[in-house]
Amino acid sequence: MKQLTGFVDIHNHMMFGVDDGASSEEMTREMLEIAYKDGIRGICLTPHFYNPMIKKRGEITFSTEKFERIKAFASLHYPDLRLWCGNELFFHNDCLEKLDSGQCYTLDNSRYVLVEFFPDEEKQNIYSGLHRLLKSGYVPVLAHIERYRCFYRKFDCIKLLSDDGVRIQINASSVLGDFGVSCKHFTQKLLRCGLVDFVATDAHNKDERAPLLSECFEYVEKKYGLKYAEAIFRDNALKILRRSSHNNGKE
């Protein structure tokens, strides 16, 4: 297989009609075009799985039928764009059962789980949830850690989580200041400390939350070097997403 040279986005909501992301198939296609033009060449689709903050739906999961339609469109228009599937799991009491049964997708059927919590969750509860996943043999990828203010000024705690095997994901837009100065400074310090494993888009639409990575990549490359930038925008993701775009992530 030809080596993928563009960015890889492991966290987004481009699948249409399953959560609070793309509202239509047309929007999904527009988001794919934006991502491709921005240099993204790999996308792991990660719709929400059980997110109580989304009121319009119950247990939101993954549509294999929609994934196949998205893949068919991408193969026709962007033949070098690789697609994988996963979920963004909201941590809850039954989540291990959902993972073990295959109802909730890991990232490309790996042991890596993209996981989120309530933004105002207490640090100890996040810590406990992440370690439950670790003890069950999963590798938690903590989604948009910058949303959890309990970690602000707690870089020693983040380092301990990282040492324990938790992987850290931040949103590109946060680094660029789209969510305020304190969020920007927090993510930039995470980068400076080498605590970031993945930068993703968390894209929800084609406008204010679009699938864009290139501007953030340029910032990281300039400030922290090409090797680190390539690792957190592509290489670390490819260590997980080893299958081709023709595999829907299920064995």
C-alpha positions in Angstrom: 0.0 0.0 0.0 1.3 3.5 -0.9 2.4 5.5 2.1 -0.1 8.0 3.2 1.4 11.5 3.2 -1.4 13.8 4.3 -3.0 14.5 7.7 -5.1 11.9 9.5 -8.2 13.0 11.4 -9.2 10.5 14.1 -12.1 12.6 15.6 -14.9 14.1 13.6 -18.6 14.0 13.0 -18.8 13.9 9.3 -21.2 10.9 9.1 -24.6 12.4 8.2 -27.8 11.9 10.2 -26.5 10.1 13.2 -25.6 12.7 15.8 -25.1 16.5 16.0 -22.6 16.5 13.1 -23.3 16.5 9.4 -27.1 17.0 9.0 -27.3 15.6 5.4 -25.4 13.5 2.9 -24.7 16.6 0.9 -23.0 18.2 4.0 -20.9 15.1 4.5 -19.7 15.4 0.9 -19.0 19.1 1.3 -17.0 18.3 4.5 -15.0 15.6 2.7 -14.1 18.2 0.0 -13.0 20.7 2.6 -10.9 18.1 4.4 -9.3 16.9 1.2 -8.4 20.4 -0.1 -6.9 21.1 3.4 -4.5 18.1 3.0 -6.3 15.5 5.0 -5.8 12.0 3.4 -7.1 9.8 6.2 -10.4 10.1 8.2 -11.7 7.9 10.9 -15.4 8.7 11.2 -16.4 8.8 14.9 -20.1 9.6 15.6 -21.1 10.0 19.2 -22.1 6.8 21.1 -24.4 7.6 24.0 -24.0 11.3 24.6 -26.6 12.6 27.1 -25.8 16.2 26.0 -27.3 15.6 22.6 -31.0 15.9 23.3 -32.6 15.0 19.9 -31.5 11.4 19.8 -31.2 8.4 22.2 -28.2 6.1 21.8 -26.4 7.4 18.8 -24.2 4.9 17.1 -22.6 4.1 13.7 -24.4 3.4 10.4 -22.6 0.8 8.3 -24.9 1.5 5.4 -24.1 5.2 5.5 -20.4 4.5 5.9 -20.5 2.4 2.7 -22.2 5.2 0.8 -19.6 7.7 2.1 -16.8 5.3 1.0 -18.3 4.9 -2.4 -18.4 8.6 -2.9 -14.9 9.1 -1.6 -13.5 6.3 -3.8 -14.9 8.0 -6.9 -13.9 11.6 -6.1 -10.9 11.2 -3.8 -9.2 7.9 -4.6 -6.3 8.5 -2.3 -8.4 9.3 0.7 -8.6 6.5 3.2 -11.6 6.0 5.6 -12.0 4.1 8.8 -14.7 3.8 11.4 -15.0 4.3 15.1 -17.1 6.0 17.7 -16.7 8.8 20.2 -17.8 7.1 23.4 -19.3 9.1 26.2 -18.1 7.3 29.3 -21.0 5.7 31.3 -21.6 2.7 33.6 -22.4 0.3 30.8 -19.7 1.4 28.3 -17.4 -1.6 28.9 -20.3 -3.9 28.0 -21.0 -1.9 24.9 -17.4 -2.1 23.9 -17.0 -5.8 24.6 -20.1 -6.6 22.7 -19.0 -4.6 19.6 -22.0 -2.2 19.9 -19.6 0.7 20.3 -16.8 0.8 17.8 -13.2 1.3 18.8 -10.9 3.1 16.4 -10.7 0.8 13.4 -11.4 -2.3 15.5 -8.2 -1.7 17.5 -8.0 -1.5 21.3 -8.0 2.3 21.1 -11.2 4.0 22.3 -12.0 7.7 21.7 -13.7 8.7 25.0 -15.2 11.8 26.4 -16.8 13.0 29.6 -19.0 15.9 30.8 -17.0 19.1 30.4 -17.5 19.9 34.2 -16.7 16.3 35.3 -14.4 16.1 38.4 -10.9 15.1 37.7 -11.1 12.0 40.0 -14.1 10.7 38.0 -12.3 11.1 34.7 -9.2 9.4 36.2 -11.3 6.5 37.4 -13.1 6.1 34.1 -9.9 6.1 32.1 -8.4 3.5 34.4 -11.4 1.3 34.1 -10.8 1.2 30.4 -7.1 0.5 30.9 -7.7 -2.3 33.3 -10.1 -3.9 30.7 -7.4 -3.9 28.1 -8.4 -0.8 26.1 -6.3 2.2 25.4 -8.3 5.3 26.1 -7.8 8.3 23.8 -9.1 11.2 25.8 -11.0 13.4 23.4 -10.5 17.2 23.5 -8.8 17.3 26.9 -9.0 21.1 26.8 -12.7 20.9 27.6 -12.0 19.6 31.1 -11.0 22.6 33.1 -10.2 20.3 36.1 -6.9 19.6 34.2 -6.0 23.3 33.8 -2.8 23.9 35.8 -2.7 20.1 36.5 0.0 19.1 34.1 1.5 16.7 36.6 -1.8 14.8 36.5 -1.9 14.7 32.7 1.7 13.4 32.7 0.7 10.6 35.1 -2.3 9.7 32.8 0.1 9.6 29.8 2.6 7.5 31.7 -0.2 5.1 32.6 -1.1 4.6 28.9 -3.8 7.2 28.3 -3.4 9.0 24.9 -4.3 12.7 24.7 -6.2 14.3 21.8 -6.7 18.0 21.3 -8.7 20.0 18.7 -6.9 22.0 16.1 -9.3 24.9 16.5 -8.5 25.1 20.2 -4.8 25.6 19.5 -5.7 28.5 17.2 -7.8 30.2 19.8 -11.3 29.6 18.5 -12.5 28.6 22.0 -10.9 31.4 24.0 -7.5 32.5 25.3 -7.3 30.1 28.3 -8.1 27.1 26.1 -5.5 28.3 23.6 -2.9 28.7 26.2 -3.7 25.3 27.8 -3.4 23.4 24.5 -0.2 25.3 23.5 1.4 24.3 26.9 0.4 20.7 26.3 2.2 20.9 23.0 5.2 22.5 24.6 5.3 19.8 27.2 5.1 17.0 24.6 1.8 15.7 26.1 -0.2 15.6 22.9 -0.6 12.4 21.0 -3.2 13.4 18.4 -4.5 16.7 16.9 -7.9 16.2 15.3 -10.7 18.4 13.9 -13.8 17.4 15.9 -15.6 18.8 12.8 -19.3 19.0 13.1 -20.2 21.0 9.9 -18.7 22.9 7.0 -18.7 26.3 8.5 -17.7 27.2 12.1 -16.6 23.7 12.9 -15.1 22.6 9.6 -12.6 19.7 9.1 -9.4 21.8 8.9 -5.9 20.9 10.1 -3.3 22.6 7.9 -3.2 26.0 9.8 -2.6 24.3 13.1 0.0 21.9 11.6 1.9 24.9 10.3 1.8 26.5 13.8 3.0 23.3 15.5 5.7 22.7 12.9 7.1 26.2 13.3 7.0 26.2 17.1 7.9 22.6 17.9 9.5 21.0 14.8 8.5 18.9 11.8 9.0 15.5 13.5 6.6 16.3 16.4 4.0 17.8 14.0 4.0 14.8 11.7 3.7 12.5 14.7 0.6 14.1 16.1 -1.1 15.0 12.8 -0.4 11.6 11.1 2.1 9.1 12.2 0.6 8.2 15.6 -2.8 7.7 14.0 -1.4 5.4 11.4 0.0 3.2 14.1 -3.6 2.5 15.0 -5.3 2.6 11.7 -3.4 -0.1 9.9 -6.1 -1.4 7.6 -6.9 -0.1 4.2 -9.8 2.2 3.3 -11.6 -0.7 1.8 -12.1 -2.3 5.3 -15.1 -1.0 7.3 -13.3 -1.6 10.5 -15.0 -4.9 11.4 -13.3 -8.3 11.1 
